[in-house]
Amino acid sequence: MTAAGRAGGPARRIVLWRHGRTSWNAERRFQGQTDVPLDDTGHAQAARAAAALARLAPHRIASSDLIRARATAAALAALTGLDVHEDAGLRETFAGEWQGLTRIELEDRFGEDLDAWAAGSQLRPGGGETRIEVAARMVEAIEQSLAHVPPGQTLVVATHGGSARAAIGALLGLPPEHWAALGVLANCAWSVLQENTTQTPVGSTSPSWRLQEYNAGSLPVTALADDR
């Protein structure tokens, strides 16, 4: 990733946007990488959220290649005229044999493993991906898109709840054991990270990030801090 936007220049923003509702969401069924489309409620959620996010005048839209994320991103693309750049690296966690099971079925069959995974362990859900593996591919995909975003501009990433949380934890530099402190993201809610243009981690060529909004349905506003 380039150094554009750092060293005190205009800060870039990343908007991590969870897809709209699907029928499996409504049934509390673990989707993982199963390609489930938006339901009518999900399409309406995407349209409402897109109308708000369009006001940020995003420079680039990236999306998971799963249909529920692509349809969500398409609502914003229709308003902004931007292309949607699909990337399989932005998919939800692969969860193997857990995929397709309801919450009750998971608790009955895999209760201890489910609790351990929710607490942020290195457990592979259903034999799938660990949270660290998900975070690594998410951050790689985000950084590839950021390379095309100039200083002061915004990248919108249409993705999934679990993968977004892992990416946010990694981009903020939080220890993996603390990622579980980030709450569950609502359908079509978004979280906003702003580039810290005055500080780059020691030994890193990547920027650091600040969390502006989390699980939000409103746009970020300028905050007047007491400590600066």
RODOFI-75407 format. One record per residue: residue in three letters; residue number from 1; y, z, x of N, C-alpha, C, O, CB in turn. Coordinates in steps of 0.001 Angstrom, whole numbers, plus 500000, padded with zeros to 6 digits. Last residue first. Glycine has a CB too. Layout:
 rest  nr    nc2    nc3    nc1   cac2   cac3   cac1    cc2    cc3    cc1    oc2    oc3    oc1   cbc2   cbc3   cbc1
  Ala NUM      Y      Z      X      Y      Z      X      Y      Z      X      Y      Z      X      Y      Z      X
...
***
This chain:
 rest  nr    nc2    nc3    nc1   cac2   cac3   cac1    cc2    cc3    cc1    oc2    oc3    oc1   cbc2   cbc3   cbc1
  Arg 228 517415 522963 492372 517914 521885 493248 519168 521286 492636 519753 520365 493205 516830 520780 493463
  Asp 227 516386 524772 490587 516152 525033 492015 516623 523901 492913 516275 523869 494094 514686 525279 492257
  Asp 226 516674 524088 487979 517480 525215 488465 517411 525388 489965 518254 526057 490562 517039 526485 487804
  Ala 225 516896 520613 487066 516174 521768 487594 517143 522857 488051 518274 522581 488452 515268 521346 488757
  Leu 224 516938 518577 484504 517930 519279 485325 517301 520575 485788 517179 521526 485016 519265 519546 484534
  Ala 223 515224 515531 484104 515178 516997 484024 516207 517577 484978 516335 517129 486118 513754 517539 484356
  Thr 222 515355 512669 482149 515826 513310 483366 515871 514820 483166 516460 515325 482210 517216 512772 483769
  Val 221 512306 512124 480315 513758 512193 480394 514131 512895 481697 513325 513624 482274 514361 512939 479156
  Pro 220 509566 510069 479288 510153 511053 480198 511672 510975 480191 512250 509894 480074 509628 510846 481617
  Leu 219 508777 509659 475786 509156 509110 477078 509754 510184 477970 510385 511116 477472 510141 507965 476901
  Ser 218 505865 511012 474117 507306 510774 474220 507607 510261 475614 506790 510407 476523 508125 512070 473913
  Gly 217 503412 511891 474097 503666 510804 473166 505139 510486 473126 505616 509788 472232 503161 511153 471773
  Ala 216 501276 513042 476805 502536 512934 476068 502507 511783 475067 501710 510850 475169 503698 512748 477038
  Asn 215 499731 514154 478856 499217 514092 477488 500358 513948 476484 500402 514631 475461 498387 515344 477170
  Tyr 214 502521 514989 480777 501062 515023 480678 500655 515049 479216 501159 515854 478432 500480 516247 481428
  Glu 213 505094 513968 483038 504637 514190 481666 503119 514194 481670 502493 513494 482466 505193 513098 480690
  Gln 212 505386 514151 485845 506547 514249 484951 506149 514605 483530 506787 515441 482890 507317 512945 484949
  Leu 211 504088 515155 488792 503710 514976 487399 504936 515202 486525 505466 516311 486467 502559 515939 487002
  Arg 210 504680 513323 491775 504990 514481 490933 504592 514157 489501 504740 513021 489050 506506 514859 491019
  Trp 209 503094 512232 494812 503479 512036 493414 503775 513365 492749 503204 514396 493103 502380 511298 492646
  Ser 208 503449 510558 497985 503024 511680 497155 503623 511496 495764 504544 510703 495571 503457 513051 497781
  Pro 207 502254 507386 499308 503275 508318 498833 502649 509518 498143 501477 509498 497768 504237 507616 497882
  Ser 206 500256 506770 502251 500467 506680 500815 501513 507681 500369 501653 508734 500992 499160 506909 500062
  Thr 205 499645 507237 504793 500563 506117 504586 500849 505927 503106 501601 505027 502732 499986 504826 505184
  Ser 204 499398 510497 506260 499091 509564 505186 500111 508439 505150 501289 508646 505438 499050 510286 503839
  Gly 203 500093 512522 507980 498935 511716 508319 498570 510675 507280 497530 510028 507402 497781 512595 508542
  Val 202 501464 514501 505450 501258 514351 506884 499987 513541 507128 498936 513832 506557 501172 515737 507579
  Pro 201 502735 512817 502536 501793 513749 503160 501581 513448 504635 501524 512285 505034 500463 513708 502437
  Thr 200 506184 512335 502256 504894 511671 502377 503943 512637 503058 504308 513230 504074 505006 510326 503173
  Gln 199 509118 512726 500452 508026 513428 501118 506761 512587 501085 506313 512173 500016 507777 514792 500461
  Thr 198 510966 511461 498965 511482 512228 500110 510376 512903 500897 510642 513577 501892 512471 513273 499638
  Thr 197 509958 510302 496726 510496 509407 497759 511016 510139 498982 511461 509506 499939 511598 508573 497185
  Asn 196 507343 510641 494860 508211 511542 495612 508732 510761 496811 508018 510583 497798 507451 512855 496059
  Glu 195 506946 508880 491850 506842 508881 493297 507837 509861 493909 509008 509905 493530 507071 507475 493847
  Gln 194 505678 510378 488958 506830 509769 489638 506675 509944 491135 506319 511018 491620 508168 510394 489153
  Leu 193 503446 509877 486324 503627 510351 487693 504821 509632 488298 504955 508416 488164 502344 510120 488548
  Val 192 502690 510656 483041 503609 509932 483923 503705 510628 485268 504007 511819 485344 505005 509815 483283
  Ser 191 500304 509956 480540 500806 510888 481548 501602 510082 482560 501233 508958 482896 499638 511681 482242
  Trp 190 499788 509463 476990 499966 509013 478367 500464 510159 479234 500965 511173 478748 500945 507829 478431
  Ala 189 497593 508830 474176 498597 509631 474887 498694 509127 476326 497792 508448 476817 498233 511160 474854
  Cys 188 495493 507438 473071 496780 506752 473188 497914 507638 473702 499076 507234 473665 497165 506193 471858
  Asn 187 493766 510379 472352 493784 508924 472258 495210 508402 472213 496030 508864 471420 493014 508456 471027
  Ala 186 494529 513031 474690 494385 512501 473336 494371 510974 473365 494899 510356 474290 495525 513013 472427
  Leu 185 492762 514517 477369 493816 513608 476927 493514 513074 475528 492378 512709 475225 493975 512444 477921
  Val 184 492174 517902 478198 491647 516656 477636 492794 515809 477090 493692 516327 476426 490608 516950 476519
  Gly 183 494057 519294 481009 493469 519280 479676 492978 517909 479247 493319 516891 479850 494463 519779 478685
  Leu 182 493303 520345 484192 494004 519320 483428 493310 519161 482079 492104 518918 482024 494043 517963 484203
  Ala 181 491489 521997 485343 492666 522632 484735 493495 521634 483941 494306 522031 483104 493534 523280 485811
  Ala 180 489658 520465 486639 489310 520878 485275 490472 521575 484575 490454 521733 483354 488098 521801 485300
  Trp 179 490626 520266 489197 490911 519164 488272 490610 519547 486832 491226 519022 485905 490106 517928 488655
  His 178 489937 522143 491051 491027 522484 490133 491310 521389 489108 492158 521573 488235 492283 522772 490917
  Glu 177 488073 521087 492712 487639 522207 491870 488716 522656 490888 488445 523456 489993 487232 523377 492739
  Pro 176 489547 519188 494170 488690 518768 493053 488249 519906 492145 488071 519710 490942 487479 518081 493587
  Pro 175 492940 520134 494744 491533 520249 495132 490647 519888 493943 490970 520249 492811 491210 521685 495638
  Leu 174 495475 517649 494230 494852 518897 493819 493421 518954 494345 492748 517924 494390 494876 519042 492282
  Gly 173 497025 515399 494711 496510 516146 495855 495893 517481 495493 495789 518363 496346 497598 516370 496833
  Leu 172 497779 513753 492737 498618 514936 492954 498156 515765 494148 498824 516721 494545 498625 515802 491708
  Leu 171 495691 511955 492797 497022 511499 493206 497980 512660 493448 498888 512558 494272 497602 510573 492153
  Ala 170 493567 513568 491796 493537 513048 493160 494929 512645 493644 495307 512956 494773 492592 511857 493244
  Gly 169 494421 514140 489171 494116 515217 490098 494151 514749 491537 494692 515433 492406 492769 515808 489786
  Ile 168 494631 511498 488207 495817 512355 488289 495580 513496 489265 496439 513791 490096 496186 512912 486901
  Ala 167 491947 510654 488294 492961 509981 489104 494206 510847 489277 494769 510919 490369 493339 508645 488471
  Ala 166 490774 512391 486435 490323 512407 487827 491368 511770 488740 491643 512279 489826 488977 511675 487966
  Arg 165 492161 511605 484119 492287 512978 484609 491859 513071 486076 492507 513753 486869 491442 513937 483744
  Ala 164 491270 508938 483871 492689 509232 484076 492883 510628 484648 493683 510816 485565 493457 509095 482761
  Ser 163 488547 509302 483373 488959 508640 484616 490433 508883 484907 490814 509021 486069 488684 507135 484537
  Gly 162 488640 510578 480848 488048 511229 482008 488495 510620 483316 488792 511341 484269 486562 511173 481920
  Gly 161 490114 508623 479206 490483 510019 479368 489946 510671 480622 490710 511259 481388 490025 510780 478206
  His 160 491050 505396 480572 490209 506276 479767 490506 507733 480107 491073 508037 481157 488713 505960 479991
  Thr 159 493677 502976 480512 492399 503428 481039 491752 504406 480067 491897 504253 478854 492580 504078 482422
  Ala 158 496280 501125 481563 495508 501416 480352 494082 501750 480768 493370 500906 481311 495533 500208 479346
  Val 157 499016 501819 483360 497577 501683 483550 496873 502090 482258 496869 503267 481898 497082 502546 484753
  Val 156 502063 500506 484343 501322 501103 483225 499848 500784 483412 499472 499627 483599 501842 500573 481838
  Leu 155 504502 501037 486722 503167 500496 486509 502535 501240 485337 502479 502470 485339 502289 500621 487800
  Thr 154 507947 500422 487173 506897 501200 486517 505616 500394 486382 505634 499229 485984 507363 501671 485143
  Gln 153 510407 500617 489888 509745 500003 488751 508527 500820 488300 508130 501781 488960 509326 498580 489100
  Gly 152 511534 501555 492230 512238 501815 490989 511557 501286 489741 512067 501480 488637 513578 501244 491072
  Pro 151 510250 498993 494338 510907 500291 494179 511635 500391 492838 512264 499437 492380 511892 500528 495325
  Pro 150 507687 496866 492753 508796 497159 493658 509401 498535 493415 509105 499176 492407 509865 496105 493518
  Val 149 504294 496404 492751 505368 497060 491985 506504 497436 492927 506301 498255 493824 504836 498326 491239
  His 148 502080 495601 494070 502862 494542 493420 504046 495106 492626 504722 494367 491911 501962 493722 492492
  Ala 147 500838 497869 494888 501318 496980 495943 502177 495849 495379 502920 495207 496121 500139 496401 496719
  Leu 146 499828 498939 492572 501132 499416 493049 501705 498536 494155 502921 498470 494333 501012 500843 493548
  Ser 145 497299 497785 492471 498340 497334 491540 499722 497746 492012 500682 496989 491869 498084 497890 490142
  Gln 144 496074 499217 494532 496119 497752 494607 497179 497191 493658 497877 496236 493999 494737 497151 494272
  Glu 143 496293 501806 493538 497059 501436 494730 497138 499927 494894 498158 499408 495347 496438 502061 495976
  Ile 142 494492 501642 491397 495906 501900 491142 496746 501477 492340 497796 500857 492173 496139 503388 490825
  Ala 141 492060 501257 492764 492549 500235 491834 494039 500407 491563 494773 499421 491505 491766 500290 490516
  Glu 140 491933 503679 494236 491928 502385 494923 492497 501286 494023 493317 500480 494463 490499 502020 495367
  Val 139 491848 505545 492162 493000 505530 493068 493072 504203 493818 494160 503662 494013 492923 506704 494067
  Met 138 489336 504853 491021 490568 504787 490247 491778 504677 491159 492637 503818 490957 490698 506009 489348
  Arg 137 487539 505372 493058 487710 503982 492619 488967 503814 491788 489604 502761 491832 486498 503523 491818
  Ala 136 487981 508176 493331 488148 507272 494474 488353 505835 494019 489238 505146 494526 486936 507355 495402
  Ala 135 487367 509266 490812 488734 509350 491329 488964 508344 492449 490025 507723 492514 489028 510765 491831
  Val 134 484598 508768 490745 485476 508153 489754 486913 508130 490275 487595 507108 490193 485398 508913 488405
  Glu 133 483775 510417 492833 483543 508974 492907 484438 508224 491928 484972 507164 492254 482072 508653 492624
  Ile 132 484513 512893 491792 485144 512422 493029 484948 510914 493193 485856 510214 493642 484565 513172 494251
  Arg 131 482832 513156 489584 484277 513034 489372 484974 512497 490617 485926 511725 490507 484876 514389 488980
  Thr 130 479910 511055 489974 480625 512323 490104 482110 512082 489858 482584 510947 489915 480392 512959 491509
  Glu 129 478131 508954 487650 479100 509151 488730 479632 510581 488775 479784 511231 487741 480257 508180 488574
  Gly 128 474869 509669 486364 475936 508705 486666 476817 509104 487833 476326 509537 488876 476792 508512 485465
  Gly 127 473000 511343 485291 472606 510580 486467 473656 509582 486910 473373 508727 487750 471328 509865 486199
  Gly 126 474341 512659 483290 473334 511677 482908 472812 510856 484062 472241 509785 483852 473886 510770 481882
  Pro 125 476792 513302 485620 476479 513342 484191 475486 512249 483817 475754 511062 484003 477757 513196 483359
  Arg 124 476132 514897 488480 476214 513515 487997 475841 513512 486518 474671 513705 486190 475270 512556 488822
  Leu 123 478087 517597 489784 476973 517117 488982 477222 515667 488540 478354 515267 488266 476759 518033 487753
  Gln 122 479965 518926 491164 479607 517602 491666 478395 517035 490932 477754 516100 491412 479329 517664 493164
  Ser 121 482019 520536 488621 481020 520506 489688 480785 519072 490141 481335 518127 489574 479696 521148 489217
  Gly 120 483838 521093 486580 484286 520344 487750 483300 520318 488892 483698 520098 490036 485555 520904 488234
  Ala 119 483114 522134 484209 483794 523047 485130 484195 522365 486431 484822 522985 487290 482906 524235 485433
  Ala 118 481673 520101 483066 483006 520389 482533 483797 521289 483457 485025 521218 483488 482901 521029 481164
  Trp 117 479280 520403 484510 480104 519206 484707 481528 519438 484217 482485 519023 484870 479487 518002 483981
  Ala 116 478362 522828 483486 478647 522700 484915 479545 521509 485193 480461 521590 486010 477352 522570 485708
  Asp 115 478002 522170 480781 478956 523224 481163 479347 523100 482628 480517 523248 482979 478360 524617 480896
  Leu 114 476017 520222 481065 477286 519871 480442 478357 520889 480809 479491 520519 481113 477134 519781 478919
  Asp 113 473902 521681 482136 474520 520625 482944 475886 520237 482378 476812 519955 483139 473602 519388 483007
  Glu 112 473380 523324 479914 473791 523907 481197 474470 522879 482079 475493 523164 482701 472591 524499 481926
  Gly 111 472750 521353 477807 473802 522356 477708 474291 522900 479036 475498 522940 479273 473328 523474 476885
  Phe 110 471341 519040 477074 471831 519172 478454 472889 520276 478577 473824 520147 479367 472416 517834 478937
  Arg 109 470543 519187 474398 469615 518650 475400 470019 518936 476840 469168 519061 477721 469486 517174 475218
  Asp 108 472610 520373 472907 471210 520735 472661 470306 520356 473825 469408 521113 474195 470714 520066 471392
  Glu 107 474904 519111 473883 474761 520562 474023 473316 520998 473837 472846 521897 474535 475654 521284 473018
  Leu 106 474341 516453 473138 474498 516817 474547 474299 518313 474754 473611 518734 475684 475879 516397 475057
  Glu 105 474333 516686 470346 473119 516264 471044 473182 516617 472526 472180 517035 473105 472903 514759 470874
  Ile 104 477010 517405 469932 475936 518331 469540 474638 517975 470251 473919 518862 470710 475726 518308 468010
  Arg 103 478327 515093 470845 478545 516371 471511 477424 517359 471189 476945 518068 472074 479900 516958 471104
  Thr 102 475994 512311 470857 477072 513109 470286 477214 514407 471064 476335 514777 471843 476814 513395 468790
  Leu 101 475335 509664 473198 474951 510925 472557 476171 511633 471989 477257 511567 472566 474225 511841 473554
  Gly 100 476302 507509 474570 475825 507280 473219 475428 508545 472489 475204 508511 471279 474676 506357 473251
  Gln  99 475334 508618 477752 476137 507681 476969 475491 507412 475612 474297 507125 475519 476325 506363 477737
  Trp  98 473551 510067 479203 474423 510797 478275 475167 509852 477344 475585 510254 476258 475423 511650 479048
  Glu  97 472278 508438 480999 471576 508727 479748 472397 509561 478776 471983 509749 477632 470289 509436 480042
  Gly  96 475281 507439 482542 473845 507252 482424 473283 507558 481041 473745 507015 480037 473162 508099 483423
  Ala  95 478029 507485 482760 477325 508727 482463 475861 508528 482105 475267 509371 481432 478010 509432 481348
  Phe  94 480825 506469 484492 479483 506061 484085 478640 507320 483935 478544 508126 484861 478842 505066 485120
  Thr  93 484111 507040 483370 482964 507542 484114 481662 506932 483583 481434 506887 482374 482907 509077 484034
  Glu  92 485954 504011 482577 485584 505404 482356 484390 505757 483245 483741 504873 483803 485253 505660 480858
  Arg  91 487578 501726 484919 486682 502099 483826 486514 503614 483714 486874 504376 484611 485323 501445 484021
  Leu  90 489019 500699 486955 489742 501573 486033 488881 501989 484842 489392 502541 483867 491001 500878 485538
  Gly  89 487522 498859 488306 487727 500147 488949 488433 501154 488070 488455 502342 488389 488499 499965 490200
  Ala  88 487740 496515 486951 486590 497360 486617 486701 498734 487264 486047 499678 486822 485289 496686 487053
  Asp  87 490754 495407 485785 490091 495905 486990 488966 496835 486564 489210 497835 485889 491099 496640 487938
  Glu  86 493196 493036 484696 491990 493831 484453 491320 494201 485769 491315 493429 486728 491006 493062 483554
  His  85 496409 492865 483959 495556 492696 485130 494349 493623 484993 494464 494838 485155 496343 492990 486449
  Val  84 498139 491128 481566 497325 492322 481782 496363 492030 482925 495595 491069 482872 496549 492737 480478
  Asp  83 501513 489896 481784 500077 489705 481834 499386 491060 481977 499987 492023 482454 499690 488765 482997
  Leu  82 504275 490574 479542 503578 490712 480820 502108 490333 480678 501530 490435 479596 503706 492147 481350
  Gly  81 505692 490676 477209 505464 489361 477799 504751 489403 479134 504630 488375 479800 506758 488660 477965
  Thr  80 506058 492997 475796 506789 492841 477054 506669 491453 477661 507456 491088 478534 506308 493850 478042
  Leu  79 504468 492934 473529 505877 493308 473386 506699 493004 474634 507906 492777 474541 505987 494779 473060
  Ala  78 501971 492239 474437 502572 491419 473382 504061 491705 473234 504831 490822 472857 501862 491663 472051
  Ala  77 501386 494309 476192 501650 492974 476738 502341 492090 475705 503200 491282 476056 500342 492315 477204
  Leu  76 500826 496362 474393 502037 496442 475217 502393 495079 475793 503570 494727 475874 501851 497461 476354
  Ala  75 498457 495386 473311 499561 495727 472411 500876 495818 473172 501920 495404 472667 499278 497051 471692
  Ala  74 496805 495156 475510 497298 493927 474884 498454 494201 473935 499334 493357 473765 496173 493231 474134
  Ala  73 496015 497758 476047 496979 497112 476937 497592 495878 476296 498767 495583 476513 496313 496734 478250
  Thr  72 494155 498003 473950 495319 498889 474018 496405 498267 474882 497575 498249 474501 494922 500271 474571
  Ala  71 492285 496098 474660 492997 495942 473394 494233 496819 473349 495251 496431 472776 492081 496272 472221
  Arg  70 491409 497196 477090 492060 495882 477081 492856 495669 475799 493962 495131 475831 491019 494769 477240
  Ala  69 490187 499565 476240 491387 499641 477077 492139 498313 477062 493369 498299 477024 491014 500025 478524
  Arg  68 488103 498522 474744 489014 499473 474111 490297 499646 474916 491369 499851 474346 488327 500820 473935
  Ile  67 486668 496856 476532 487428 496267 475428 488419 497235 474799 489486 496807 474358 486485 495768 474373
  Leu  66 487087 497310 480048 486379 497624 478812 487283 497313 477622 488501 497482 477690 485931 499113 478791
  Asp  65 488551 496976 482329 488044 495757 481705 487220 496040 480449 486701 495105 479839 487206 494983 482699
  Ser  64 491617 498818 482542 490157 498769 482594 489694 497494 481902 490361 496992 480998 489521 500034 481926
  Ser  63 494672 497286 483559 493778 497804 482524 492333 497828 482992 491893 496959 483745 493896 496970 481260
  Ala  62 498182 497184 484221 496800 497100 484692 495913 497734 483640 496351 498621 482907 496616 497801 486082
  Ile  61 501240 495661 484110 500243 496340 483290 498879 496099 483912 498467 494956 484108 500283 495842 481808
  Arg  60 504484 495968 485576 503106 495481 485657 502221 496322 484737 502417 497529 484598 502580 495532 487126
  His  59 506947 496949 484909 506891 495764 485765 505504 495133 485752 505362 493919 485898 507285 496125 487196
  Pro  58 508196 498165 481743 507241 498167 482854 507254 496855 483617 507532 495793 483059 505840 498446 482342
  Ala  57 510372 499357 480138 510462 498053 480810 509500 497986 481999 509930 497776 483133 511909 497788 481284
  Leu  56 510246 501532 478547 510300 501797 479989 510444 500515 480800 510617 500571 482018 509052 502545 480431
  Arg  55 509866 500504 476054 511243 500916 476394 511375 501292 477862 512489 501367 478380 511676 502098 475524
  Ala  54 507184 500227 475835 507952 499022 476141 509382 499369 476540 510030 498621 477272 507957 498074 474939
  Leu  53 506338 502715 474948 506228 502407 476370 506992 501150 476760 507409 501020 477911 504781 502253 476748
  Ala  52 506808 502477 472137 507521 503459 472953 507507 503066 474423 508550 503080 475077 506906 504847 472777
  Ala  51 505113 500418 471413 506537 500313 471066 507369 501299 471866 508505 501001 472234 506746 500552 469569
  Ala  50 502656 501450 472220 503229 500313 472937 504717 500164 472648 505494 499823 473540 502496 499029 472565
  Ala  49 502191 503396 470276 502445 503803 471659 503094 502679 472456 503981 502926 473273 501143 504236 472333
  Arg  48 501790 501769 468001 502875 502766 468042 503220 503162 469475 504392 503251 469840 502482 504016 467241
  Ala  47 499567 500230 468820 500820 499573 468439 501993 500548 468508 503062 500203 469011 500707 498985 467024
  Ala  46 497637 502206 469233 498080 501372 470351 499407 500693 470042 500274 500595 470911 497020 500321 470684
  Gln  45 497312 503204 466622 497806 504075 467693 498360 503256 468847 499425 503567 469381 496691 504999 468193
  Ala  44 496229 500939 465400 497530 501444 464945 498142 502368 465997 499349 502323 466239 497383 502191 463598
  His  43 493796 500771 466784 494756 499664 466877 496151 500118 466445 497146 499727 467055 494292 498472 466010
  Gly  42 492651 503229 465963 492955 502977 467364 493942 501848 467560 494832 501942 468406 491701 502673 468108
  Thr  41 492239 502804 463228 493173 503849 463675 493590 503621 465117 494759 503799 465460 492539 505243 463527
  Asp  40 490307 500813 463372 491611 500508 462782 492660 501538 463194 493810 501199 463471 491503 500452 461255
  Asp  39 488839 501189 466700 488757 501091 465242 490162 500848 464688 491108 500692 465459 488127 502387 464621
  Leu  38 488138 499360 469699 489016 500209 468909 488670 500083 467433 488262 499020 466966 490489 499844 469152
  Pro  37 484669 498965 470818 486021 498503 470480 486846 499571 469764 486303 500566 469282 485940 497262 469611
  Val  36 482773 499950 473632 483017 500187 472207 484456 499765 471871 485381 500170 472574 482773 501697 471839
  Asp  35 480712 499631 475946 481896 498837 475588 482135 498882 474075 481748 497971 473343 481730 497368 476060
  Thr  34 480016 502420 477956 479596 501606 476814 480833 500910 476248 481881 501536 476089 478883 502481 475715
  Gln  33 480786 504146 479934 481107 502736 480135 480529 501832 479048 480545 500609 479192 480604 502288 481481
  Gly  32 481429 506853 477845 481236 506411 479217 481655 504959 479353 482750 504582 478937 479774 506595 479652
  Gln  31 481125 508034 475244 481184 506589 475445 480835 506178 476861 480040 505261 477066 482549 506081 475102
  Phe  30 479679 510394 473276 480041 510139 474672 479983 508636 474931 478914 508032 474848 479096 510908 475651
  Arg  29 481142 511018 470145 480004 510434 470852 480451 510033 472258 481494 509398 472413 479428 509202 470075
  Arg  28 482658 511877 467964 482475 512745 469142 481232 512311 469924 480394 513129 470304 482351 514243 468714
  Glu  27 483304 510070 466089 482000 510715 465933 481699 511721 467047 480633 512334 467074 480911 509663 465892
  Ala  26 485683 509112 467083 485717 509822 465809 484416 510594 465564 484421 511640 464914 485968 508837 464664
  Asn  25 484719 507780 469346 485611 508933 469485 485587 509775 468223 485483 511000 468282 487047 508478 469792
  Trp  24 483323 505742 468037 482570 506750 468804 483432 507974 469090 482927 509096 469077 482055 506149 470130
  Ser  23 485353 504225 466989 484466 504915 466057 483648 505980 466774 483316 507008 466185 483537 503918 465363
  Thr  22 488282 504974 468996 487150 504141 468621 486313 504909 467600 486536 506098 467373 486296 503743 469873
  Arg  21 491829 505128 469587 490581 505685 469069 489536 504603 468803 489864 503474 468435 490850 506465 467792
  Gly  20 493305 503716 472612 493287 504198 471239 491894 504611 470787 490914 504458 471516 493827 503138 470318
  His  19 493268 504845 476105 493090 503877 475027 493144 504537 473642 493041 505758 473521 491764 503148 475200
  Arg  18 495788 506518 478004 494445 506479 477440 494393 505502 476261 495363 505361 475516 494005 507891 476994
  Trp  17 497634 505672 480730 497635 505592 479263 496204 505512 478750 495492 504548 479031 498454 504366 478772
  Leu  16 499732 506561 483166 498303 506498 482892 498109 506705 481398 498386 507781 480868 497508 507565 483724
  Val  15 502290 505161 484776 501974 505676 483442 500486 505471 483222 500024 504336 483104 502826 504962 482320
  Ile  14 504040 505731 487668 502745 505313 487142 502579 505966 485779 502712 507183 485645 501568 505699 488113
  Arg  13 507092 504639 489157 506364 505503 488227 505025 504872 487884 504891 503650 487819 507189 505756 486942
  Arg  12 509105 504798 492166 508253 504115 491206 507594 505139 490292 507540 506331 490595 507188 503258 491926
  Ala  11 512446 505572 493075 511070 505998 492868 510355 505100 491869 510927 504694 490857 511030 507440 492394
  Pro  10 514561 504105 495507 514239 504312 494088 512751 504600 493891 511902 503935 494485 514645 503080 493264
  Gly   9 514323 505895 498714 514658 504776 497842 514314 505075 496401 513832 506164 496088 513942 503522 498292
  Gly   8 513440 507905 500398 514673 508119 499668 515088 506994 498763 516114 507104 498091 515741 508376 500603
  Ala   7 511022 506945 501452 512154 507227 502340 513470 507271 501582 514486 506751 502044 512232 506183 503442
  Arg   6 509684 504443 499189 509700 505742 499836 510966 505889 500661 511872 505060 500581 508457 505931 500714
  Gly   5 509775 501880 498212 509988 502956 497252 510018 504322 497877 510342 505294 497195 508936 502922 496219
  Ala   4 507358 500499 500355 508472 500292 499434 508569 501435 498450 507560 501900 497919 508321 498969 498689
  Ala   3 505269 500562 502062 506135 501736 502088 507306 501599 501132 508168 502477 501088 506645 501978 503490
  Thr   2 502270 499305 500461 503481 499200 501249 504286 500475 501169 504034 501347 500337 504314 498025 500793
  Met   1 498813 500000 500852 500000 500000 500000 501234 500000 500885 501240 500627 501944 500007 501225 499037
***
